[in-house]
Structure formats: structure tokens, C-alpha cells
Amino acid sequence: FLTLDRAKGERARMSEETKYPALKALCTGLKLTEKVLQTPIKSVVTVSADGSLLESFKTLMKNNILSAPVSENGKWIGFLDVRDLVSYVNHLFENQLKPRRKSWEKKNKEGEPDKKEGEKKVILARVVDIAALEPTITVRYLARRNPFKPLTPDNNLWDAMELMAKRCKRIPIVDKDGKLVNIVSQSSVMRLLSNNLQDKKLQAELAKVQAAVIGTKPVVSVHKDALASEVFKVMGDKNLSGIAVLDSMGGFLCSTQASDLKLYLVNENLNILRKPIRQFLAQVRQQELVDLLPNVSVKPTDSLAHVIAKLAVVRMHRVFVADPKSGLRPTAVISISDLLKHFFGMAPSETIKSAPMRPDGSPSLKPRKEKDVKPVKSLV
């Protein structure tokens, strides 16, 4: 039986859903077999639960994907997500800063520490798979933090959107035999919605709500001269896949992404994280032949239809609400998850701290307390 509080919650949710009847009608009429949602199954990349964590992250970057399903003994146990790479690199960076054990040092004939041998150990500490430092951090453990929650080809787009609104970034589609036949991403959902924005009823519904109304506030931001290591530490501590980078006047420049850490995977050198974030991003995106400063901002008065179109075009998972009249100072961030939560009457995302990477909750991998986090230069 429904309690009074649950009944109120259900009525509130139904009230929110009725604000978008045209959207719901459109999405319930679209099956998950739509071409825009299809990922050629031959190109679906998977990783093994017993595989090397470092090599598995390299597999994601090599194939330009944000996550991959993980299999163990013929069963799917979850997803390895590129967001986990932030915690991975943060831990390696912190570990490198710790004093090396004296047992690592070898002495020369004069009885002094052998500098060449010491240099070799430092280099090894930079590029070693994290499993050598923390055996409990494995592909298997990280995959179980991103559960495998499948739908079938008979489900519709509305079903997938509701599941995504509940913190599922990607929806695996399995047939009646349990075989993986497709993976629906948030980005593909935005592209499909964008392709149907010409529907007049849908346009009228989405025009009623402006970008300023939804999204997460306040915006987590950093100055363009903040070190990349500091920026990714903030992302890890607050469990964010991207944050705003501001200029010296507090105006919006660009956004970081967890996938920007691919530069580390290519060079296997943590020293690149000591560069200013804007310089770091320039190097990453120059290699990828993409724009350093893509237009990922929307005005407070833009409609939700414009937000959907923007998300589909820039192929990113968030846009920032920034008013040109105020020098493009970002006032809110709208992620795809925020947008989907809004459609289903759920509260927007909150800025939260990440869970410890190690299953036993070892202090060495717990996020630092706010007072222990070094301040990042910001003008907001």
C-alpha cells in the first residue's frame, strides 16, 4: 500500500510528467531499434573483468568511447567508465608525491645511493599499473560500481530515458536469449530527440521552460591557470565528469572532460598534470583535431529545445548557462542527466563527493576533506 508521503510523491511526479505529453507520446512511439540509437554490434568494445586496468582504460581511449561492458565467466557484471580514470590517475599522482622507500635505493661502490637506479624506480612508479600498488582496485571492482541494467528491443525510448534519469549513463539492450545486441548512450538519445524537434507540439512544450530554470547550481569552476592535477583532483573529489574553465575575468572558456586524461595514457607520464589546465587541454585537443573552445554554453533565456539541439551538436554531456550580458559568467550547468531528471520530475543532480576506490574503504583512497583540498584559483 502507498503511504501518504509516497502517494504525494507519485502525484507530484505524475503532475510533472503531464507537462510534457507530446514528448512522452513521441518517445513511447520510438523503439530502441531506431537507427540513430544503433551501435553496430561488431564495433561494441568489451573488456574482461580479469584484464589489466591500465590496458582497459587504454582500450576505451583507443576506441574513443566513454565506457565498455565488462564480462566475467560469460556474464555481464557492469561497465568500466572513463570517469573512473580520474580517480585512477589522482591516486597515482598522489602516490608519486610520497617519499620513496629507502629499500628501493641501491648503493654504489662508494656506499652512496645509486642515482641511476633511483631514477629507474621513479619512472617505474609513474607508469606501473595501479594494481601493483593497490591489488584491490581491479576492472571487476570498478565495473560493479556501474551496474549492468539492460532493456530489450521491445522497450521504447521513454523507458530508456527514465532509466537514464536514475543515474544510468548507458543502457545495454539484450535479446530474449540474453545476448547483447546494442548499447544506447545518452548522446544518441539527444541526437534522436534533436532530429524530432520539428514537431510543433513538442516545440511548444519545450519552449515553456528556459535553461535558467533547470540545472545544477552553483557551478564548480577553475581558473585557466590552475594546474591540471588540481583540476582533476576537484573532479574526483566532487564526483564530476567535467567542470568549467574560466578566464581572468570569470568568463566561461571551456569545459574539462574525464576523457581529457587520454594524454596521460598516451605518454604515461604524470608530469603533464603539472601544466596549467588550459595548456593541458590545448595539447590534448590538438592531438584529437578538435576545437579547444567549443561553444558549449547557452543563454538563460534559451528554451529546452535549444539545449537539446546544443547537446546533440557539441556531442558533450553538459552545457553551461552563461549570459553574454554578464561577461559569460556561468550560473548553472545542465547535464543530460539533469535534463532527463527534469522530464521525469526528479530533483537535479547534486555535487557530491566520490566514493572510495578501494572496497575496504582504506583512508589512502578516500576523498580528502574540504579543509585538506588545496584551493584552486578561481574568480567565481
N, C-alpha and C positions, 0 to 999 in steps of 0.2 A: 504494500500500500504506500501511496505517496504521503509523506509528511507535509505539513503546512508550508515549511520552508522550501521543500523540493517542488511542491505544486506552484509556489510563487516563481521559483526559478524556471520551471517549464513554461509558465505563461509568459514570463519576460522573454525567454528565448523565442517562443512562437511569435511574439509581438515583433521581435527584431527580424525574424525570417520573413514576415509578411511585408516588410519594407522593400523586399527585392523579389516579388513574384515573377517578374519577367526573367530575371537572372536564374531563378530556380527552375522555371519552365524550360529555359534554354539548356541548362546543364543536365537536367534529368532526361532530356531527349538526346543527349550526346553520350554514346557508349565509349568505353575505354579502348575501343578498337579504332577510333578516329586516327586518320593518317598522321595528323600533327602530333599526336601523343605517342606514336610508334617509335620504338628504338629497335633497329634491326637486331634480332636476337643473336646473330652471328657476331655482332660487334659488342655485345654485352660483356664487359670485363668483370671477371670474378677473381677472388683471392682465397687462398686456403687459410684455415684457422691456424695451421702449423707453420705457415710461412714466416719469413723474416719480416719484421715490422718495417724496417728501413726500406727493404726492397718492395714491400707492398705499397708504401707511400710513393715510391718512385714509379710504380705501375700506374697509380692514379694520375700523376703528373704527366707521364709519358703519353697517356691516352686522353689527356685534357678533360678529365672527369672529376667530379667532386666527391663521389663515393662509389663503392662497389660492394655487392653482396658477398658474404663470407660463408663458405661451406665447410662442414665438418662431418665426415662419415656419410656423405651423400645427403645431408640435411642442411638447410639454411638456418644460420643462427643469428644473423644480424647484418649490419653494414659497417664497413670501415669508412669513416668520414674524414674529409680533408681538414675539418675543424680540429680533429684530434692531433693533427700535425702541429698545431700551435702549442699545445701542452707538451708535446714530444720535444720540440725544439727549445721551448722555455726551460725544460728540465735539463737538457744537455748544456744549455748556456750557463745555467746556474752551477751545474756540476763542474764545468770547466773553470769557473771562477774560484773554486775551492782550492786550497793548497794541496799540492801533490804529496802523496805519501813518500816518506823517505826510503821505504823499501824498494821504491821504483828506481832509485838512483844507484848507479854503478860508479865505482871509484877507479881512477886511472892508476898508473904505476906510482905516482907521487902521493896517492892517497886522497886526491881531491875528486869531487863529483865529476863524472864524465858528462860534459855539456852536450856532446852529440847524442849520447844515449838519452839524456833528458829531453832533448828536442824531439826525438823519435816518439817518446811516450806522450808528449803533449799533442803531437799531431794525431797519434792513435786515439787519444781521448776525444778528439774533435769528431772523428769520422766513424767511431765504433757504433755498432747497432746498440740501441738503448737496452736491449735485452741483456747485454753483457754487464750493464750497470744495475739494472732493475729487472731481474728474471720474471717477476710477476706481471710486468707490463708486456702484454702479448697482443697479437691480432685478435685472438679469441676473446680476451677480456674487453678490448675496446669495442669489438663488434657487438657484444651483448649490451653495451650502453646505447646502441642504436638499433632497436628491435626490428625484426623482420615481420611486418604486418601486411599480409597480402590481401588483394581483392581478386575477383575473377573477371573475365571478359564480359560477363553479363551485368556487372555493376556499371553505373553511369558516372559521369563527371562530377555530379553533386556529391556522390558517395566519396569519391577520391578527395574532393575539396574539404569535406567535413573531417576526414581522417588527417589530412594535412594540417588543418587548423588545430589539431590536437598534438602538434609537435612532431609529426612525421614528415620529413623533408621529401622522401621519395617513396612511391608506392609500388611494390613488386606485384606483377599480375601473373597468376598461375592458373593453369587449366585444371580440369577435373581430376587429372592424374597427378597433380601437384608439380607439374613441370613449369619452370619459369619461362614465360613467353614474352614478357615486356616489363619495362620499368618506367613508370610515369613520374616525371620530375615536376617541381613547382614551376620551373621556367617553361616547360612545354604547356602547362595549364595556362599560364599567362599568354603565351602565343595563341592558343586556341581561343581564349576569351577575346584577345585583341582582334582576331580575324572575324569576330562576330559583333563587333561594336557598331556596325552599320544598322543593326536592328533598332528601330526608332523607340520602341517601348523600353528597351534596355538602356538606350542613351538617356531617356527621360529619367529613369530611376537613378542612374549613376550621376546625373547632373545635380541631383538634390543635395548631395554631400560633397563638401570641399575637402581638399587634402589636409587643411589645418585641423580638421575635426578628429582625424584618426592618427595613429602613430604613437611612437614611444617618446616620452619626454622625461628628463632633459636629454639632449644629445651628448653622447660620450665623444669627445673630440681631443685632438692633439695638435700641437704646433708643427708646422712643416719641418722644423729643425730638430724635433725630438728624435732621439736615437731609435732605430728600428727595433732594437732589443727591448726598449722601454715600451714601445707601442704594442708589440706582440705580447708583452707581459700583461698590459692592461686588457688586451683582448682575451687572454687566457683567464685572468682573474675574474673578469666580468662575464665570461662565457659568451663572448660576442664573435661573430664571424667577420665583422668589418666595423670600422669606426671612421669618423670624419677627420680629414686633414685640413687644417685651416691656415690661411696666410697670416701675415703680420698684423693685419687689420681685423682679424677674426672672421674673415670671409671664407666661404666654402671653396676648397680647391678640388679635392678628390676624396675617394674612399679607399680604405685598405680592404683586402680580402685574405682569407686564410690561404688561398692558392698562391698568393704572392710569395710564399715561402718556398716555392719551387726553385728559386735561385739558390737556396741553401742545399737542396737536394742535388742540384747540378754541380755545385762547387765543393760541397761537403766541407765547408769552412765557415765556422761561426763568426769569424772576424767581419764578415759582410754585414752582420747585425749591428755593428758599431757605427754604421753610416747613418746620416740623417735620413728620416723616413722618405722624404721626397726624392732624395738621391737614390735610395734603395729601390723605390718604386719605378723610377725612371729607367734604371738598369734592367729590372725585371720586364717591364712592358716594352722596352726597346727590343729585347730578345724575342718577345712574342709578337712584335709588329702591331701592337695595339696602341690606342691613344692613351697617353699618361693622364690626361684630364678629360675623360668622357663626361658629357653633360648628364649627370645623374641627380639633378635637383629639379624640384617642381615648386611652383608658387603656391602660397597658402590658399589662393582662390581657385586653383585648378580643380577640376572635377575628378571623381574616381575613374572615369573613363580615360582621362588623360594620364592618370597614374598607371593604369593597366597598360596603356599603349607605351608609356615610357619604360616600364619594366620589361616589356616584350622586346623593345628596340635595343636597349643597352645590354640586355642579357645578363643583368646582375640581380641579386636578390633583395636589393633595397634601393630606395631613393630618399633624398633628404629634402625636407621642406625648408626653403630659403627664399626670403623676399628680396628681390633686387633693390627695392627702395631702402632697405636697411643694410646694404652692403653685403648681401648674400649670407648673412649670419644664419646658420641652421637652427631652427626652432624645434624640429621633430624629425624623426626618421621613420619611414614607412617600409617595413619589410613585407615580403609576400605573405609571411605568416600573419603579420598584423592585419593585412587586407582580408585574408581568409577568416581570421577571427572576427573581424567586424561583420562580415556577411552572415556569420552564424551567431551573432550576439554575444560573443565572448570578449573578455577583457583583453586589451592589448598586451603585448609581451612586456615583461619586467626585466630590468637589468639585474641579473643575478650572478653570484659567484659560481665558478665551475666546481664540479665535484672532484675529489682527489683522484688522481690517475691510478694509484695503487689500490688493489682490492682491500688490503688490510688497513687503509687509511693512514699510512705512515706519514709522520709530520714533514718528511723531506719532500713530499709531493703535494702537500696541502697548499691551497692558495694562501698567499700572505695576507695578513690582516691589513686593513686600510692604513693603519698608522705605520706599517712596515713597508708599504709601497712607496717607492721614490716618486715624488711629484713629477708629472710630465708637463713640460712647458705648454701652456695653453692660455689663450686670451679670452676664453669664454667664461 
